[in-house]
Amino acid sequence: MAGVLYGIGVGPGDPELMTLKAVKTVRGCDVIVVPREDYRESAAYQIALGAIRELEQMTVVGVSMPMTKDRSVLDENYRSIADRIERWLDEGKQVGVLTLGDATIYSTYLYLHRLVTEDGYETRIINGIPSFCAAAARLNMGLAERSEELHVIPASYQVEEALKLPGTKILMKTGRQIGRVKELLRAADAQVITVENCGMDGEKVWYGIDEIQEQAGYYTLMIVRNEA
């Protein structure tokens, strides 16, 4: 019988926030795939290693994920990785792909999931705690109450119209767009709390727009509310 592909969300950064089901699934896999060629440098791998010390003795394979928006380059890369995964599945091996946060939210795993599913293999998603939920808990605050709306927005794309939405806005992966986003937030007269590397080493929290550092890293999110 063919093996099963698992997309495993390892949570936002703190190994203690990795779910029991995710830990159990990793331990049951024959091959663990990490979306970085040097997998030991991967945040997802380090999180999982903090919860599963025996991961060091397991078969772990790092794969390259190009940082580009060129669809042809990305599609070719995903197809190549999916083919590799399917060879393991044909051997009856259980394969797990680690991904930060939750595998259903802006995860590169989803592209592999779709390809392998369409090719007729069994696939399963193991949820993880999303970074914005962990950040809100870290800040001791709620994200939405009563009839408030909650919007999750990828900051690497156009966000001008999204900032006009009512309720709470979560801007994901804002690091490379910090300068542009700060100017838009000033124009929107918004309340902002920014969290970088939530639950990881080097975690930082900035209150207000002016405190936000221009060199913020890739794993930076903003919780945005309109001024009352």
HUCOR-V909890 format. One record per helix or strand of 2 or more residues. SS is the DSSP state (A for helix, B for strand). FROM is the first residue (numbers start at 0). TO is the last residue. If there is no record, write none. Layout:
BEGIN
ss=SS from=FROM to=TO
ss=SS from=FROM to=TO
END
This chain:
BEGIN
ss=B from=3 to=8
ss=A from=14 to=16
ss=A from=19 to=26
ss=B from=30 to=33
ss=A from=38 to=40
ss=A from=42 to=50
ss=A from=52 to=56
ss=B from=59 to=61
ss=A from=70 to=89
ss=B from=94 to=98
ss=A from=108 to=117
ss=B from=121 to=125
ss=A from=130 to=137
ss=B from=149 to=153
ss=A from=161 to=163
ss=B from=167 to=171
ss=A from=174 to=187
ss=B from=189 to=195
ss=B from=203 to=206
ss=B from=219 to=225
END
